[in-house]
Amino acid sequence: HRGVRPDGLAYEAAMRAVRQWRHALDMLAEMPRRGLTPQAEHYRRAITACACGKAMRFVALLLADWRKRDPIGGDQVYAAAIRGYAYDSQWRRGLELFQRVQSSPQVRPGLHSYSSAIAACAHANDPRYALELFYAMQSDNIPPDSLAYDSLLHVAEASQRWGWTRDLLDARNKMGIPRSFTMYHAALNACRRSKRWDLALQLFSQMQASDLSPNHETYAF
C-alpha cells in the first residue's frame, strides 16, 4: 500500500524470495537509506543468495562488512558463508573460516556454524575432522540438532563409514530428534557404497515401520 514503509521483516522476506543475488545485495544496501539497520538474518540471506548465484567474491565482502557491524555475533552469518564455500567446492576455505571463528577471542562458533563445518567435511571427505567437530560442539555445551546429525550422516555416506550410520540413528532416536528422509537416505547410501546389504535391509525395514514411507529415491538405492 502507498505510504507503508517496509520494515526489517519485510526486507528479510523479500530477500528470501528473490532469485538474483544482485537483487539481494541491492536490498541490503537500500536498508540504511530507509533508516533500517541490517541484522544478521539479512546478511545471511544476502550471503546465501550470492553463494547460490556463484558470486563468491561478494561473500567475503559481506563477511567483512558484517564483522564491522557486529564483531562478536552472527553465528548464522558465518554458517551461511561456510555452507556457501563448501557447495562451491571451496570446502577448504569454508573450514578455514570456521577455524578462524573457533580461534577468535571475540566470536564463538554456535550450533549453525558447527553444523555447517561438519557438512563441509563431507565435501572434504574428512570424517576424522567431522567427528572431532561433533565432539567439540558438545564440549562447548552445544547439543547437536537434526542438522548436525544429518551432516555427520552425509560424512558417513561420502566416506563409506557404514558403521557410523547405526550409531548416529540410534543417538538421534534417543534424543527424540524426528526421523527424516535425509537421514535414512544418507544411511542407506553409505550401506550401498560399502556393500552392507544386510544393514541396508534393516534400515529399510525401520523406515517402513516408521511414519516415513519409502519413496522412489529410497528404492533407487
TORDOLUM-205093 format. One record per atom (N, C-alpha, C, O): x, y, z negated; residue in one letter; residue number from 0. Coordinates in steps of 0.2 Angstrom, whole numbers, plus 5000, padded with zeros to 4 digits. Atoms other than C-alpha are relative to their C-alpha. Layout:
// residues N
      X      Y      Z   rest    nr
      X      Y      Z      a   NUM
...
//
This chain:
// residues 221
      X      Y      Z   rest    nr
   5004   4994   5000      h     0
   5000   5000   5000      h     0
   5004   5006   5000      h     0
   5010   5006   4997      h     0
   4996   4994   4999      r     1
   5006   5018   5004      r     1
   5000   5003   4993      r     1
   4995   5003   4989      r     1
   4999   4997   5006      g     2
   5013   5026   4989      g     2
   5003   4995   4994      g     2
   5005   4997   4989      g     2
   4997   5005   5004      v     3
   5018   5010   4980      v     3
   5007   4998   5001      v     3
   5009   4996   5006      v     3
   4993   5002   4999      r     4
   5036   5008   4977      r     4
   5002   4993   4998      r     4
   5000   4991   4992      r     4
   4998   5007   5002      p     5
   5044   4991   4977      p     5
   5005   5000   4994      p     5
   5009   5005   4993      p     5
   4996   5000   5005      d     6
   5052   4986   4961      d     6
   5005   4994   5001      d     6
   5006   4991   5006      d     6
   4995   5006   4999      g     7
   5066   4973   4957      g     7
   4997   4994   5002      g     7
   5001   4990   5006      g     7
   5003   5007   4998      l     8
   5055   4958   4958      l     8
   4998   5000   5007      l     8
   4998   4995   5010      l     8
   5002   5000   4993      a     9
   5048   4964   4975      a     9
   5006   4999   5004      a     9
   5006   4995   5009      a     9
   4994   5001   4996      y    10
   5066   4965   4981      y    10
   5002   4993   5000      y    10
   5005   4990   5005      y    10
   4998   5007   5001      e    11
   5070   4948   4974      e    11
   4996   4996   5005      e    11
   4999   4991   5008      e    11
   5005   5005   4996      a    12
   5055   4940   4983      a    12
   5002   5001   5007      a    12
   5002   4997   5011      a    12
   4999   4999   4993      a    13
   5059   4949   4999      a    13
   5007   4997   5002      a    13
   5007   4994   5008      a    13
   4994   5002   4998      m    14
   5077   4944   4999      m    14
   5000   4992   5000      m    14
   5004   4989   5004      m    14
   5001   5007   5000      r    15
   5072   4926   4995      r    15
   4997   4998   5007      r    15
   4998   4992   5009      r    15
   5004   5002   4994      a    16
   5061   4926   5011      a    16
   5003   5002   5006      a    16
   5002   4998   5011      a    16
   4997   4998   4993      v    17
   5072   4934   5024      v    17
   5005   4994   5002      v    17
   5007   4990   4998      v    17
   4996   5005   4997      r    18
   5081   4923   5036      r    18
   5007   5003   5002      r    18
   5012   4999   5003      r    18
   4994   4997   4998      q    19
   5095   4935   5041      q    19
   5004   5003   4994      q    19
   5002   5007   4990      q    19
   4995   4998   5006      w    20
   5110   4938   5029      w    20
   5000   5008   5001      w    20
   5001   5011   4995      w    20
   4999   4993   5000      r    21
   5111   4956   5036      r    21
   4994   5004   4997      r    21
   4995   5009   4994      r    21
   5006   4997   5003      h    22
   5093   4960   5030      h    22
   5001   5000   4993      h    22
   4999   5004   4989      h    22
   4999   5000   5007      a    23
   5098   4954   5013      a    23
   5005   5005   4997      a    23
   5004   5008   4992      a    23
   4995   4995   5002      l    24
   5113   4965   5012      l    24
   4997   5007   5001      l    24
   4999   5011   4996      l    24
   5003   4993   5000      d    25
   5103   4980   5018      d    25
   4995   5001   4994      d    25
   4995   5007   4992      d    25
   5005   4999   5006      m    26
   5090   4977   5004      m    26
   5004   5001   4994      m    26
   5002   5005   4990      m    26
   4996   4999   5006      l    27
   5104   4976   4991      l    27
   5003   5007   5000      l    27
   5003   5010   4995      l    27
   4998   4993   5000      a    28
   5111   4992   4997      a    28
   4995   5005   4999      a    28
   4996   5011   4997      a    28
   5006   4996   5000      e    29
   5094   5000   4998      e    29
   4998   5001   4993      e    29
   4995   5007   4991      e    29
   5003   4999   5006      m    30
   5090   4997   4980      m    30
   5003   5006   4996      m    30
   4999   5009   4993      m    30
   4997   4994   5003      p    31
   5102   5010   4972      p    31
   4997   5007   5002      p    31
   4995   5011   4999      p    31
   5003   4994   4997      r    32
   5095   5023   4984      r    32
   4993   5001   4998      r    32
   4990   5007   4998      r    32
   5007   5000   5002      r    33
   5077   5019   4977      r    33
   5000   5001   4992      r    33
   4995   5000   4989      r    33
   5000   5000   5007      g    34
   5083   5021   4959      g    34
   5000   4994   4996      g    34
   4999   4993   4990      g    34
   5001   5007   5003      l    35
   5084   5002   4956      l    35
   5007   4998   4999      l    35
   5012   4998   5004      l    35
   4994   5003   5001      t    36
   5099   4993   4949      t    36
   5000   4993   5001      t    36
   4996   4989   4998      t    36
   5000   5008   4998      p    37
   5103   4976   4957      p    37
   5002   4996   4994      p    37
   5007   4998   4991      p    37
   4998   5005   5005      q    38
   5103   4962   4945      q    38
   5003   4994   5003      q    38
   5004   4993   5009      q    38
   4997   5006   4998      a    39
   5111   4945   4945      a    39
   4996   4996   5006      a    39
   4999   4994   5010      a    39
   5004   5004   4996      e    40
   5097   4937   4954      e    40
   5000   5003   5007      e    40
   5000   4999   5012      e    40
   5000   4997   4993      h    41
   5098   4950   4969      h    41
   5007   4998   5003      h    41
   5007   4997   5009      h    41
   4993   5002   4997      y    42
   5117   4946   4971      y    42
   5000   4993   5002      y    42
   5003   4991   5007      y    42
   5001   5007   4998      r    43
   5113   4928   4970      r    43
   4997   4999   5007      r    43
   4999   4995   5011      r    43
   5003   5001   4994      r    44
   5101   4929   4984      r    44
   5004   5003   5006      r    44
   5004   5000   5011      r    44
   4996   4997   4995      a    45
   5112   4940   4994      a    45
   5006   4995   5002      a    45
   5007   4994   5008      a    45
   4994   5005   4999      i    46
   5127   4928   4992      i    46
   4997   4994   5004      i    46
   5001   4991   5008      i    46
   5003   5006   4996      t    47
   5116   4913   4997      t    47
   4998   5001   5007      t    47
   4999   4997   5011      t    47
   5001   4998   4993      a    48
   5110   4922   5012      a    48
   5006   5000   5005      a    48
   5006   4998   5010      a    48
   4994   4999   4996      c    49
   5127   4926   5018      c    49
   5003   4993   5001      c    49
   5006   4992   5006      c    49
   4997   5007   5000      a    50
   5133   4908   5014      a    50
   4996   4996   5006      a    50
   4999   4993   5010      a    50
   5004   5004   4996      c    51
   5118   4901   5024      c    51
   5002   5003   5007      c    51
   5001   4999   5012      c    51
   4999   4997   4994      g    52
   5122   4913   5038      g    52
   5008   5000   5003      g    52
   5010   5003   5008      g    52
   4993   5001   4999      k    53
   5141   4908   5038      k    53
   5004   5007   5000      k    53
   5009   5007   5003      k    53
   4997   4994   5000      a    54
   5145   4926   5034      a    54
   5004   5000   4993      a    54
   5003   5004   4989      a    54
   4996   5002   5006      m    55
   5158   4920   5021      m    55
   5004   5006   4998      m    55
   5006   5007   4992      m    55
   4996   4994   5002      r    56
   5168   4936   5021      r    56
   4997   5005   4996      r    56
   5000   5008   4992      r    56
   5004   4996   5004      f    57
   5154   4945   5013      f    57
   4999   4997   4993      f    57
   4998   5001   4988      f    57
   5001   5003   5006      v    58
   5153   4933   4999      v    58
   5005   5002   4995      v    58
   5004   5004   4989      v    58
   4995   4998   5004      a    59
   5170   4938   4992      a    59
   4999   5008   4998      a    59
   5000   5010   4992      a    59
   5001   4993   5001      l    60
   5165   4957   4994      l    60
   4994   5000   4995      l    60
   4994   5005   4990      l    60
   5006   4999   5005      l    61
   5148   4954   4984      l    61
   5003   4998   4993      l    61
   5001   5001   4988      l    61
   4997   5003   5007      l    62
   5158   4944   4970      l    62
   5004   5006   4997      l    62
   5003   5007   4991      l    62
   4996   4994   5003      a    63
   5170   4959   4968      a    63
   4995   5005   4998      a    63
   4997   5008   4993      a    63
   5004   4995   5002      d    64
   5156   4971   4968      d    64
   4996   4998   4994      d    64
   4995   5003   4989      d    64
   5004   5002   5006      w    65
   5146   4961   4955      w    65
   5005   5000   4994      w    65
   5002   5002   4989      w    65
   4995   4999   5006      r    66
   5162   4960   4944      r    66
   5000   5007   4997      r    66
   5001   5008   4991      r    66
   5000   4993   5002      k    67
   5162   4979   4944      k    67
   4994   5002   4996      k    67
   4994   5005   4991      k    67
   5006   4998   5004      r    68
   5144   4980   4938      r    68
   4999   4996   4994      r    68
   4997   4999   4989      r    68
   5000   5004   5006      d    69
   5145   4966   4925      d    69
   5006   4995   5000      d    69
   5006   4989   5003      d    69
   4994   5004   5000      p    70
   5162   4959   4921      p    70
   4999   4994   4995      p    70
   5004   4990   4995      p    70
   5001   5006   5005      i    71
   5155   4946   4908      i    71
   4994   4996   5001      i    71
   4994   4990   4998      i    71
   5006   5004   4999      g    72
   5139   4939   4915      g    72
   5000   4998   5007      g    72
   5004   4999   5012      g    72
   5001   5001   4993      g    73
   5132   4932   4931      g    73
   5001   4993   5002      g    73
   5004   4991   5007      g    73
   4999   5007   4998      d    74
   5133   4913   4930      d    74
   4997   4998   5006      d    74
   5000   4994   5010      d    74
   5003   5002   4994      q    75
   5121   4911   4944      q    75
   5003   5003   5006      q    75
   5003   5000   5012      q    75
   4997   4997   4994      v    76
   5130   4923   4955      v    76
   5006   4996   5002      v    76
   5007   4995   5008      v    76
   4994   5004   4999      y    77
   5146   4913   4953      y    77
   4998   4993   5003      y    77
   5002   4991   5008      y    77
   5002   5006   4997      a    78
   5137   4897   4956      a    78
   4998   5000   5007      a    78
   4999   4995   5011      a    78
   5002   4999   4993      a    79
   5129   4903   4972      a    79
   5007   5000   5005      a    79
   5007   4998   5010      a    79
   4994   4999   4996      a    80
   5147   4908   4978      a    80
   5003   4993   5001      a    80
   5006   4991   5006      a    80
   4997   5006   5000      i    81
   5154   4891   4973      i    81
   4996   4995   5005      i    81
   5000   4991   5009      i    81
   5004   5004   4996      r    82
   5140   4882   4982      r    82
   5001   5002   5007      r    82
   5002   4997   5012      r    82
   4999   4997   4994      g    83
   5142   4893   4997      g    83
   5007   4998   5003      g    83
   5007   4995   5009      g    83
   4994   5002   4998      y    84
   5160   4889   4999      y    84
   5001   4993   5001      y    84
   5003   4991   5007      y    84
   5000   5007   4999      a    85
   5158   4871   4997      a    85
   4996   4998   5006      a    85
   4998   4993   5010      a    85
   5004   5001   4994      y    86
   5144   4870   5010      y    86
   5003   5002   5007      y    86
   5002   5000   5012      y    86
   4997   4997   4994      d    87
   5155   4880   5022      d    87
   5007   4996   5001      d    87
   5011   4998   5004      d    87
   4994   5004   5000      s    88
   5169   4866   5020      s    88
   5006   5004   4997      s    88
   5012   5002   4998      s    88
   4994   4997   5004      q    89
   5179   4878   5009      q    89
   4999   4998   4993      q    89
   5000   5003   4988      q    89
   5001   5003   5006      w    90
   5177   4867   4994      w    90
   5006   5002   4995      w    90
   5005   5003   4989      w    90
   4994   4998   5004      r    91
   5195   4871   4988      r    91
   4999   5007   4997      r    91
   5001   5009   4991      r    91
   5001   4993   5002      r    92
   5191   4890   4987      r    92
   4994   5000   4995      r    92
   4995   5004   4990      r    92
   5005   5000   5005      g    93
   5175   4886   4978      g    93
   5002   4998   4993      g    93
   5000   5000   4988      g    93
   4997   5002   5006      l    94
   5184   4876   4965      l    94
   5005   5004   4997      l    94
   5005   5005   4991      l    94
   4996   4995   5003      e    95
   5197   4889   4963      e    95
   4996   5006   4997      e    95
   4999   5008   4992      e    95
   5004   4994   5003      l    96
   5184   4902   4960      l    96
   4997   4997   4993      l    96
   4997   5001   4988      l    96
   5003   5003   5006      f    97
   5176   4890   4946      f    97
   5006   5001   4995      f    97
   5005   5002   4989      f    97
   4994   5001   5005      q    98
   5194   4888   4938      q    98
   5001   5007   4998      q    98
   5004   5008   4992      q    98
   4999   4993   5002      r    99
   5196   4907   4938      r    99
   4995   5002   4995      r    99
   4996   5006   4990      r    99
   5006   4998   5005      v   100
   5179   4909   4929      v   100
   5002   4996   4993      v   100
   5001   4999   4988      v   100
   4999   5004   5006      q   101
   5184   4895   4917      q   101
   5006   5003   4996      q   101
   5006   5002   4990      q   101
   4994   4997   5003      s   102
   5201   4903   4913      s   102
   4999   5007   4998      s   102
   5004   5010   4994      s   102
   5001   4993   5002      s   103
   5194   4921   4911      s   103
   4998   5001   4993      s   103
   4994   4997   4990      s   103
   5001   4998   5007      p   104
   5194   4929   4894      p   104
   4993   5003   4999      p   104
   4991   5004   4994      p   104
   5006   4996   5000      q   105
   5178   4938   4899      q   105
   4994   4996   5002      q   105
   4989   4997   4999      q   105
   5006   5004   4998      v   106
   5167   4926   4908      v   106
   5001   4993   4998      v   106
   5006   4990   4999      v   106
   5000   5007   5001      r   107
   5162   4909   4903      r   107
   4996   4996   5005      r   107
   4990   4999   5006      r   107
   5005   5003   4996      p   108
   5155   4896   4915      p   108
   4994   4997   4996      p   108
   4995   4995   4991      p   108
   5006   5002   5003      g   109
   5137   4891   4912      g   109
   4998   4994   5004      g   109
   5001   4991   5008      g   109
   5003   5006   4997      l   110
   5126   4877   4917      l   110
   5000   5000   5008      l   110
   5002   4995   5011      l   110
   5000   5000   4993      h   111
   5124   4883   4935      h   111
   5007   5000   5004      h   111
   5007   4996   5009      h   111
   4994   5000   4997      s   112
   5142   4886   4939      s   112
   5004   4993   4999      s   112
   5007   4991   5003      s   112
   4997   5007   5001      y   113
   5147   4869   4931      y   113
   4997   4995   5005      y   113
   5000   4991   5008      y   113
   5003   5005   4996      s   114
   5134   4860   4941      s   114
   5002   5001   5008      s   114
   5003   4996   5011      s   114
   4998   4998   4994      s   115
   5139   4869   4957      s   115
   5007   4998   5002      s   115
   5009   4995   5007      s   115
   4993   5002   4999      a   116
   5158   4865   4954      a   116
   5000   4992   5001      a   116
   5004   4989   5005      a   116
   5000   5008   4999      i   117
   5153   4846   4952      i   117
   4998   4998   5007      i   117
   5000   4994   5009      i   117
   5002   5001   4993      a   118
   5144   4847   4968      a   118
   5005   5001   5005      a   118
   5006   4997   5010      a   118
   4994   4999   4996      a   119
   5159   4854   4976      a   119
   5005   4994   5000      a   119
   5008   4993   5005      a   119
   4995   5006   5001      c   120
   5169   4839   4970      c   120
   4998   4995   5005      c   120
   5002   4991   5007      c   120
   5002   5005   4996      a   121
   5158   4828   4981      a   121
   5003   5002   5007      a   121
   5005   4997   5011      a   121
   4997   4998   4994      h   122
   5164   4838   4996      h   122
   5007   4999   5000      h   122
   5010   4998   5006      h   122
   4992   5001   5001      a   123
   5182   4837   4990      a   123
   5001   4993   4999      a   123
   5007   4991   4999      a   123
   4998   5007   5001      n   124
   5180   4818   4987      n   124
   5004   4999   4994      n   124
   5009   4996   4994      n   124
   4996   5000   5006      d   125
   5187   4821   4969      d   125
   4996   4998   4994      d   125
   4994   5002   4990      d   125
   5004   5002   5006      p   126
   5177   4810   4957      p   126
   5003   5001   4993      p   126
   5000   5002   4988      p   126
   4997   4999   5007      r   127
   5190   4812   4943      r   127
   4999   5007   4998      r   127
   4997   5008   4992      r   127
   5001   4993   5002      y   128
   5189   4831   4943      y   128
   4992   5001   4998      y   128
   4990   5005   4994      y   128
   5007   5000   5001      a   129
   5170   4829   4944      a   129
   4998   4998   4993      a   129
   4994   5001   4989      a   129
   5002   5003   5006      l   130
   5169   4818   4929      l   130
   5003   5005   4994      l   130
   5000   5005   4989      l   130
   4997   4995   5004      e   131
   5181   4830   4920      e   131
   4996   5006   4998      e   131
   4995   5008   4992      e   131
   5005   4995   5000      l   132
   5169   4844   4923      l   132
   4994   4998   4996      l   132
   4991   5002   4992      l   132
   5007   5002   5003      f   133
   5154   4834   4917      f   133
   5001   5000   4993      f   133
   4997   5001   4989      f   133
   4998   5000   5008      y   134
   5163   4831   4900      y   134
   5001   5007   4997      y   134
   5000   5008   4992      y   134
   4998   4993   5002      a   135
   5169   4849   4899      a   135
   4994   5004   4999      a   135
   4994   5007   4994      a   135
   5006   4996   5002      m   136
   5152   4856   4900      m   136
   4997   4998   4994      m   136
   4994   5002   4990      m   136
   5003   5002   5006      q   137
   5146   4845   4886      q   137
   5004   5002   4994      q   137
   5002   5004   4989      q   137
   4996   4998   5005      s   138
   5161   4850   4876      s   138
   4999   5008   4999      s   138
   5000   5010   4993      s   138
   5001   4993   5001      d   139
   5156   4868   4879      d   139
   4992   5001   4998      d   139
   4990   5007   4998      d   139
   5006   5000   5002      n   140
   5139   4864   4872      n   140
   4994   5002   5005      n   140
   4990   5005   5004      n   140
   5005   4998   4994      i   141
   5130   4865   4889      i   141
   4997   4993   5002      i   141
   5001   4989   5006      i   141
   5003   5006   4998      p   142
   5118   4850   4891      p   142
   4999   4999   5007      p   142
   4996   5004   5010      p   142
   5001   5001   4992      p   143
   5118   4843   4909      p   143
   4993   5000   5001      p   143
   4989   4997   4998      p   143
   5007   5000   4998      d   144
   5102   4846   4918      d   144
   5000   4995   5006      d   144
   5004   4992   5008      d   144
   5001   5005   4994      s   145
   5095   4836   4933      s   145
   5005   5002   5006      s   145
   5007   4998   5009      s   145
   4995   4998   4995      l   146
   5106   4847   4945      l   146
   5007   4997   4999      l   146
   5010   4994   5003      l   146
   4993   5003   5001      a   147
   5122   4841   4936      a   147
   5000   4993   5001      a   147
   5005   4990   5004      a   147
   5000   5007   4999      y   148
   5117   4823   4936      y   148
   4999   4998   5008      y   148
   5002   4994   5010      y   148
   5001   5001   4993      d   149
   5111   4824   4954      d   149
   5007   5001   5004      d   149
   5009   4998   5008      d   149
   4993   4999   4997      s   150
   5128   4832   4959      s   150
   5005   4995   4998      s   150
   5009   4993   5003      s   150
   4995   5005   5001      l   151
   5138   4819   4950      l   151
   4998   4993   5004      l   151
   5002   4989   5006      l   151
   5002   5005   4996      l   152
   5127   4806   4959      l   152
   5003   5000   5007      l   152
   5004   4996   5010      l   152
   4998   4999   4994      h   153
   5132   4814   4975      h   153
   5008   4998   5001      h   153
   5010   4996   5006      h   153
   4993   5002   5000      v   154
   5150   4812   4970      v   154
   5001   4993   5000      v   154
   5006   4990   5004      v   154
   5000   5007   5000      a   155
   5147   4794   4966      a   155
   4999   4997   5007      a   155
   5002   4992   5010      a   155
   5002   5002   4994      e   156
   5139   4792   4983      e   156
   5006   5001   5005      e   156
   5008   4997   5009      e   156
   4994   4998   4995      a   157
   5154   4801   4993      a   157
   5006   4996   4998      a   157
   5009   4994   5003      a   157
   4994   5004   5002      s   158
   5167   4791   4983      s   158
   4999   4993   5000      s   158
   5003   4989   4998      s   158
   5002   5007   5000      q   159
   5158   4775   4984      q   159
   5000   4997   4993      q   159
   5002   4991   4992      q   159
   4999   5003   5007      r   160
   5158   4773   4965      r   160
   4993   4998   4998      r   160
   4989   5001   4994      r   160
   5006   5003   5001      w   161
   5143   4762   4964      w   161
   4999   4999   4992      w   161
   4993   4999   4990      w   161
   5000   5002   5007      g   162
   5147   4758   4946      g   162
   4997   5006   4996      g   162
   4994   5005   4990      g   162
   5002   4994   5003      w   163
   5143   4776   4941      w   163
   4992   5001   5000      w   163
   4989   5003   4995      w   163
   5007   4998   4998      t   164
   5125   4776   4948      t   164
   4996   4997   4994      t   164
   4991   5000   4992      t   164
   5004   5003   5005      r   165
   5118   4764   4935      r   165
   5001   5004   4993      r   165
   4996   5005   4990      r   165
   4999   4997   5006      d   166
   5126   4773   4920      d   166
   4997   5007   5000      d   166
   4994   5009   4996      d   166
   5003   4993   4999      l   167
   5120   4790   4927      l   167
   4993   5000   5000      l   167
   4989   5004   4997      l   167
   5008   5001   5000      l   168
   5102   4784   4930      l   168
   4998   4999   4993      l   168
   4993   5001   4991      l   168
   5002   5002   5006      d   169
   5102   4776   4913      d   169
   5000   5007   4995      d   169
   4996   5008   4991      d   169
   4999   4994   5004      a   170
   5108   4793   4905      a   170
   4995   5005   5001      a   170
   4992   5008   4996      a   170
   5006   4995   4998      r   171
   5095   4803   4914      r   171
   4994   4998   4997      r   171
   4990   5002   4994      r   171
   5006   5003   5003      n   172
   5081   4791   4908      n   172
   5000   5002   4993      n   172
   4995   5003   4990      n   172
   5000   4999   5007      k   173
   5087   4793   4890      k   173
   4999   5007   4998      k   173
   4996   5008   4993      k   173
   5001   4993   5002      m   174
   5087   4811   4891      m   174
   4993   5003   5002      m   174
   4991   5009   5001      m   174
   5006   4998   4998      g   175
   5070   4812   4898      g   175
   4999   5004   5007      g   175
   4994   5007   5008      g   175
   5000   4996   4994      i   176
   5075   4820   4915      i   176
   4996   4997   5005      i   176
   4997   4991   5006      i   176
   5004   5003   4995      p   177
   5062   4817   4928      p   177
   5004   4997   5006      p   177
   5009   5000   5008      p   177
   4997   5003   4994      r   178
   5067   4805   4942      r   178
   4998   5003   5006      r   178
   4993   5007   5007      r   178
   5001   4997   4994      s   179
   5068   4811   4959      s   179
   5003   4996   5006      s   179
   5007   4991   5005      s   179
   4997   5004   4994      f   180
   5071   4805   4977      f   180
   5007   5002   5001      f   180
   5011   4997   5003      f   180
   4992   4999   4999      t   181
   5088   4814   4977      t   181
   5004   4995   4996      t   181
   5009   4993   4999      t   181
   4995   5004   5004      m   182
   5095   4804   4963      m   182
   4999   4993   5003      m   182
   5005   4989   5003      m   182
   5001   5007   4997      y   183
   5088   4787   4970      y   183
   5004   4999   5006      y   183
   5007   4994   5007      y   183
   4997   5000   4994      h   184
   5094   4791   4987      h   184
   5008   5000   5000      h   184
   5011   4996   5004      h   184
   4993   4999   5001      a   185
   5111   4796   4982      a   185
   5003   4993   4997      a   185
   5008   4991   4999      a   185
   4998   5006   5003      a   186
   5112   4780   4971      a   186
   5000   4994   5005      a   186
   5005   4990   5005      a   186
   5001   5005   4995      l   187
   5106   4769   4985      l   187
   5005   5000   5005      l   187
   5008   4995   5007      l   187
   4995   4999   4995      n   188
   5118   4776   4997      n   188
   5007   4998   4998      n   188
   5011   4995   5001      n   188
   4993   5002   5003      a   189
   5133   4773   4985      a   189
   5000   4993   5000      a   189
   5005   4990   5001      a   189
   5001   5007   5000      c   190
   5127   4755   4984      c   190
   5001   4997   5007      c   190
   5005   4992   5008      c   190
   4999   5003   4993      r   191
   5126   4753   5003      r   191
   5007   5001   5002      r   191
   5010   4996   5005      r   191
   4993   4999   4997      r   192
   5143   4760   5006      r   192
   5005   4996   4996      r   192
   5010   4994   4999      r   192
   4996   5005   5003      s   193
   5150   4749   4993      s   193
   4998   4993   5001      s   193
   5001   4988   4998      s   193
   5003   5007   4999      k   194
   5140   4734   4999      k   194
   4998   4996   4994      k   194
   4999   4990   4993      k   194
   5003   5003   5006      r   195
   5132   4731   4982      r   195
   4993   5000   5001      r   195
   4989   5003   4998      r   195
   5007   5001   4998      w   196
   5116   4725   4989      w   196
   4996   4998   4994      w   196
   4990   4999   4994      w   196
   5004   5002   5005      d   197
   5111   4717   4973      d   197
   4998   5006   4995      d   197
   4992   5006   4993      d   197
   5002   4994   5004      l   198
   5111   4734   4963      l   198
   4996   5004   5004      l   198
   4991   5007   5001      l   198
   5004   4996   4996      a   199
   5103   4742   4978      a   199
   4993   4997   4999      a   199
   4988   5001   4999      a   199
   5007   5003   5000      l   200
   5088   4730   4977      l   200
   4997   5001   4993      l   200
   4991   5002   4992      l   200
   5003   4998   5007      q   201
   5087   4733   4958      q   201
   4997   5007   5000      q   201
   4992   5009   4997      q   201
   5002   4993   5000      l   202
   5086   4752   4961      l   202
   4994   5001   5004      l   202
   4989   5004   5002      l   202
   5006   5000   4996      f   203
   5073   4749   4975      f   203
   4994   4998   4996      f   203
   4989   5001   4997      f   203
   5005   5002   5004      s   204
   5063   4739   4963      s   204
   4998   5005   4995      s   204
   4992   5006   4993      s   204
   5002   4994   5005      q   205
   5064   4753   4950      q   205
   4996   5005   5003      q   205
   4991   5008   5000      q   205
   5003   4995   4997      m   206
   5059   4765   4962      m   206
   4992   4999   5002      m   206
   4988   5003   5001      m   206
   5006   5002   4999      q   207
   5044   4755   4967      q   207
   4995   5000   4994      q   207
   4989   5001   4994      q   207
   5003   5001   5006      a   208
   5039   4753   4949      a   208
   4998   5007   4997      a   208
   4994   5008   4992      a   208
   5001   4993   5002      s   209
   5040   4772   4946      s   209
   4995   5003   5004      s   209
   4991   5000   5008      s   209
   5005   4996   4996      d   210
   5029   4786   4952      d   210
   5003   5002   5006      d   210
   5000   5007   5010      d   210
   4997   4998   4993      l   211
   5041   4788   4967      l   211
   4999   4994   5005      l   211
   5003   4989   5004      l   211
   5001   5005   4995      s   212
   5035   4778   4982      s   212
   5006   5001   5005      s   212
   5007   5006   5007      s   212
   4995   4999   4995      p   213
   5049   4774   4994      p   213
   4997   5002   5006      p   213
   4992   5001   5008      p   213
   5002   4997   4994      n   214
   5048   4784   5010      n   214
   5005   4998   5006      n   214
   5009   4993   5005      n   214
   4996   5003   4994      h   215
   5056   4782   5027      h   215
   5007   5001   4999      h   215
   5011   4997   5002      h   215
   4993   4999   5001      e   216
   5073   4789   5021      e   216
   5002   4995   4995      e   216
   5008   4992   4996      e   216
   4998   5005   5005      t   217
   5073   4776   5007      t   217
   5001   4994   5004      t   217
   5006   4990   5003      t   217
   4999   5006   4996      y   218
   5071   4762   5020      y   218
   5006   5000   5004      y   218
   5008   4995   5007      y   218
   4995   4999   4995      a   219
   5084   4769   5031      a   219
   5007   4998   4996      a   219
   5012   4996   5000      a   219
   4994   5003   5003      f   220
   5097   4764   5018      f   220
   5001   4993   5000      f   220
   5006   4990   4998      f   220
//
